[in-house]
Amino acid sequence: MDIIYTIWLRNMKRYIRSKSRIIGSVSMPLFFLLFLGFGLNSVVQLPGIGGNYILFLVPGMVSMSVMFTSVFSGIQVIWDKQFGFLKETLVAPVSRLEIMLGQTAGGATTAVLQGFIILVLSLFIGLQVSGLTGFMIALLFMALVAVSFTAFGIAIASRMEDMTGFQLIMNFVVFPIFGLSGAMFPISSLPAWILPLTLLDPMTYGVEGIRFGLTGASQINPVVCFAVIGGFSLAMTIIGAVLFRKIKI
Amino acid sequence: MTIALQIKNLSRHFNDLVAVDNISFDILQGEIFGLLGPNGAGKTTILSILATMLTPTSGSATVNGIDIEKDPDGVRKSIGIVFQDQSLDEELTAWENMDFHGRLYRIPIGTRDQRITELLTLVELNDRRDDIVKTFSGGMRRRLEIARGLLHHPAVLFLDEPTLGLDPQTRNHLWNYIAALAKEKGITIILTTHYMDEADRLCNRIAIIDHGKIIATGTPKNLKDGLGGDLVTISSPDPAAVADALKGPWIARVETHNNEVIVSLKNADQHISTIVTLLNARQVPITSIAVHKPTLEDVFLSFTGRTIREQEAGQKENMRMHMRMGRH
């Protein structure tokens, strides 16, 4: 536990110092929220779901912020590899599992914090959290998404030599997972052939869970959401840990 | 004297490449032991095996009496390492880098803080303890890494090319630190280097390594004395004729490398005129002639027939620096 805390602590220190990164990764979902939200608010009708599009979009953008930050945090292991710092940790008398879990905890915490910033900013454009319970539910789902995708990032980083493949992963893996998840549109309005894809996407359940917490309404039963994204986060952590064990320096 | 490290018939293969080829040697406690050889000779591989970061293909080794394969964690606890490439977190301060290390090695908080202050003072970085490492010069970073490597009081300290890429002044400074450390703390230090002067100046004993094999072991003095006195290097368009002309009981050895003939003999200054007279009598042309005390470079040359590939080393170093800069 003390080792996990040590590595978590290092991640926190780096996070707090990287002001540009904090602002950088908040800006993207925030711009999406503002442009898409205000731009489409009057045009888009949401059959079956009360409220307007911009409030529908808020949970989606919170998810986006959490997901992208966590993938990025996980992939940062590559930088530690390149800058040599990973050697310092790997040669210490600690297990790789502890290192991986510490890294996951650190990355996930930063991701949840980033999502939280979007959440707070959304309060200014009309988001009304239903209550403490709803807020805690949203936070729980944010944490599960964060753990899943930090572990996912670490798994990828364990197999990659340098950052050159990063763009490829972002465009062909991360973005499709996000795009299919129903963060930006209600999944009930999708054509029938896409729907199964969306339901196969674990992120869908994360987004819907966060949406349930924040707005009190979701298209998938929150218990199902919890089971799927919870299971996914566990699976990703195991895969990440296994691949991290094999890392070569 | 107790044995700090024992290496027996150690080999490491990477597919077809034999990086370490059946090496054996012992290192005594408190010694500064140097692994000297050109880049790619297998020095870092040996260090990685001893630090349990690589497993040997065959053979065995103990560090501080602990078997590297049976109890890698035990080995890790008793060693400190300064890697060839920097391994600090540049975004953290000097203190935080030390603190992180202390926590990883589970040093209790009180002892930890006290030791960090003590070590940062030792490497003269205590006044910069709260500065981000990014602002540090190459020499400062190296000193910080050495301090960090000592934090958990290791019995053995590994230094992989400790002065690579540093300016001469900083190197000198660092050598003094390392020598003082070994003396004060009684730590066994193993360092790898391809700098002859470094090995000569710093090490009690060295092993010269080439192509994964140990080609000579001994104190720098013994190795140099083994060449048989001073060295006279004669360049000539006809080296064979030179070698042929120089024979006699006053000459210890004659070796030919390319266009140079290297003659080992005692009191070379007194024999220069004899050599010149001899060669002139046979009408052997001389391009140049030089006398010098033997260095480890000459030892390496005499064992391998090649000079340590300084040029190649320089290129690699440049590339490494280049890569490092490119990352910022």
Interface residues (C-beta under 8 A of the other chain):
Chain A: D2 I3 T6 L9 R10 K13 R14 R17 S18 Q82 F83 G84 F85 L86 K87 E88 T89 L90 V91 A92 P93 V94 I249
Chain B: A51 T52 M53 D73 G74 R76 K77 I81 F83 D85 Q86 S87 L88 D89 E90 E91 L92 E96 F100 H101 R103 L104 Y105 R106 R148 R327
